[in-house]
Amino acid sequence: MDTRNNPWLVLECVLFLCFSLNSHVSYGADTISGNQSLSGDQTIVSVGGIFELGFFRPGNSSKYYIGMWYKKISEQTIVWVANRETPVSDRFSSVLRISDGNLVLFNESQVPIWSTNVNSTVQGGREAVLLDEGNLVLRAGSDSSKPLWQSFDYPTHTWLPGGKIGLNKRSGENQLLTSWKNTEDPATGLFSLELDPDGSNSYFILWNRTKQYWTSGAWNGRIFSLVPEMRSNYIYNFSFVTNENESYFTYSLYDSSTISRFVMDVSGQIKQLSWLESTKQWNLFWSQPRQQCEVYAFCGSFGSCSEKSPPFCTCLTGFEPRSKKDWDLADYSGGCKRKTSLQCSNASLANGKRDGFLEDVNVDLPEDPQTVVAGSLEQCESTCLNNCSCEAYAYEGGQCSIWTGGLLNLQQLAENNSKGRTLNIRLAASELSSHKNNRKVAVIAAVVGSVVIVAILSILMLVCLMRRRSSMKTAKAMEGSLTAFAFRDLQSATKNFSEKLGGGGFGSVFKGTLPDSSVIAVKKLESISQGEKQFRTEVSTIGTIQHVNLVRLRGFCSEGTRKLLVYDYMPNGSLGFHLFRGKDSKILDWKTRYQIALGTARGLAYLHDKCRDCIIHCDIKPENILLDAELCPKVADFGLAKLVGREFSRVLTTMRGTRGYLAPEWISGVAITAKADVYSYGMTLFEVVSGRRNSEQSEDEKSSFFPTLAATLITQGGDVLSLLDSRLNGDADAEELERICKVACWCIQDDENHRPTMSQVVQILEGVLVVNLPPVPMSLQAFLYNEEHIVFFTESSSNQTSQGTANSSTTQSKSSNT
């Protein structure tokens, strides 16, 4: 029938469709009640529009699942999956609805494949509600006092704020985080995070629910002992709950607007991530284990893990991925298989060829070896060769080890790693001959290349020797990469120490020029009590520290009581010179100041985290931040800061630093950690913003302590541009200015545990981490203002710390310290 001329028939069709859809949930509703259902592209959305639930298809998979994801995030991020083991093929004929008091998913054949499985005597209708916390709740009618079932009790791979991971003491059931199999398959993977059932209040990560390869360490009431990242708890607030029924951990966010999740990743690592709207991507806050190859059997059987660069997994020589598709999805759990089958001990083979062995050097040997009796390497090899189940052997220190049934947890180590061993892997004869041919070509190429390289090196060495003989004769000896200068040569280079650049507690700095015309800064150390051996040891350690944001130590002089350090010269002097010297200095624009703040943070992060021992600077201030020809910041004067072990258990007995930049713990006498540098850095940031000393009078001649002014304004949401150096005329990125002020406020928190690490400061300034609104530190609130001076309440008892400026200052500007 032609409906074009029959408007009533068209209207009837529309009304029929409307009524036929009446039993389904409309888009945007947050509830599935007894007479409603969900199928196709329909979804429900939490009342605040934070989470959404419906059918989804992961990646390029052809299968569909009922899952939950963030509604407002551009990148679909699944946080919970109902039917992770039983997908459906047709989402339009599959349906999620209330059935017999439960929320049930029926597949395309109307067979129930997932259910909440609630056995309850509660009367009345049921409804499923999606909450803004990301919790799907089944309850009796609108009674939300006690849910009959909730998804928070059955997490999959994601732990959301407010959720819990723990142990049901009555049933003995563990709430687990379990990884997806791969990025296109949410089925239960091999890796899981669970609470130790023995009551140690610690978490384990397990492989295949059997092999533990990481632990959080015990909970001490504030952090897990082996998760130091939790010290910076200004974003996440973890807590432990235990009672007669259950024990569990949960966490919340100090800033509810932050979007964060905790994931048991397909990589076998647990990861804490936060969403950055500015970059439209997830930012990794921390992960454990830190190294990918620390994940047990990550590359599967006959797979080798290497930290050199992604992809981390490769198959051993003579092997190939068991499933190429899975490997392309970074699912290496299936491991590798042989390209050519072994012939075992069959002596009647054509051409008389038998299996052989290929050496794999510098490896961390696989798990679960069998020890056999063998008096030599040859006997060990023969023992393996005559055992058809033997896959590899290793012989070391008179002990023969063989492996049968596969090689798990094999790791390729760096050449200089002392744990490196040699593993002899069994291969078919044809694989060995092919490898030998390739090896011959490689050997010939290596020999030819070596001859050429030797010839070139010989010529270069001859040239270097000739230059060395004609160059300056200042160096009597070399210690590592440092030059040991003679005092008379440095005296000559500095024109008898005539051009002074600056001075501090440890000595004065002079400009000098070497015979090769390179300009240097020579620091004459005073009151150094170290002996010759100790001094050279410390200086040698410092000489190995190289970073683009640290002043490079070129050499030293140690002749009796004469001890000097030789640094690269910084032509633009110190940051303090440019901030505080007014007309005599160049006014640094905002972009340059921001880069100086970021570079300084990178330098300090390197000292704290990347050196063999954590190096605490102890005197961060603008005078100790030097600028090269391109105004790139270089942290100076870390040379003689004490080296403190990573346990941070020692108390530095000598008071260091400069008053005004000292953290409260210097006065209280508690152990000094790297967080003391964080405090000083925060105080320096305020001066970068204002262009003046924190405690000096402003242009309107009103005395004020700038950090207090800034912290109060930031917390009250005032105009951050009013804090900016007046010489910049408001020309600054307001977002960057607010970010740097917030960071500064966090850095000067009274409790060092509330301060970020310098690595986190770097991430915040780079825009990788979001910084929340900081509280005003109590110490700032303790300042009194009057027209003449500022009084700090706790300083009345600190007059005895008169050596508070005892640390040196390598200020290569023409101003002395203030």
Buried (B, 14 or more C-beta within 10 A) or exposed (E): EEEEEEEEEEEEEEEEEEEEEEEBBEEEBBBBBBEBBBBBEBBBBBBEEBBBBBBBBBEEBEBBBBBBBBBEBEEEBBBBBBBBEBBBEEBEBBBBBBBEBBBBBBBBEEEEBBBBEBEEEEEEEBBBBBBBBBBBBBBBEEEEEEBBBBBBBEBBBBBBBBBBBBBBBEEEEBBBBBBBBBBBBBBBBBBBBBBBEEEBBBBBBBBEBEBEBBBBBEBEEEBBEBBBBBBBBBBBEBEBEBEEEBBBBBBEBBEEEBBBBBBBBBBBBBBBBBBBEEEEEBBBBBBBBEEBBBBBBBBBBBBBBBBEEEEBBBBBBBBEBBBEEBBEBBBBBBBBBBBBEBBBEEEEEEEEBBBBBBEBEBBBBBBEBEEBEBEEBEBBBEBBBEBEEBBBBBBEEEEBBBBBEBBBBBBBBEEEEEEBBEBBBBBBBEBBEBBEEEEEEEEEEEEEEEEEEEEEEEEEEEEEEEEEEEEBEBBEEEBEEBBBBBBEBBBBBBEEBEBBBBBBBBBBBBBBBBEEEEEBBBBBBBEBEBEEEEBBEBBBBBBEBEBEBBBBBBBBBBBEEEBBBBBBBBEBBBBBBBBBBEEEBEEBBBEBBBBBBBBBBBBBBBBBBEBEEBBBBBBBBBBBBBBBEEBBBBBBBBBBBBBBEEEBEEEBEEBBBBBBBBBBBBBEEEEBBBBBBBBBBBBBBBBBBBBBBBBBEEEEEEBBBBBBBBBBBBBEEEEBEEBBBEEBEEEBEEEBBBBBBBBBBBBBBBEBBBBBBBBBBBBBBEBBBBBBBBBBBEBBEBBEEEEEEBEBEEEEEBEEBEEBBBBBBBBBBBBBBE
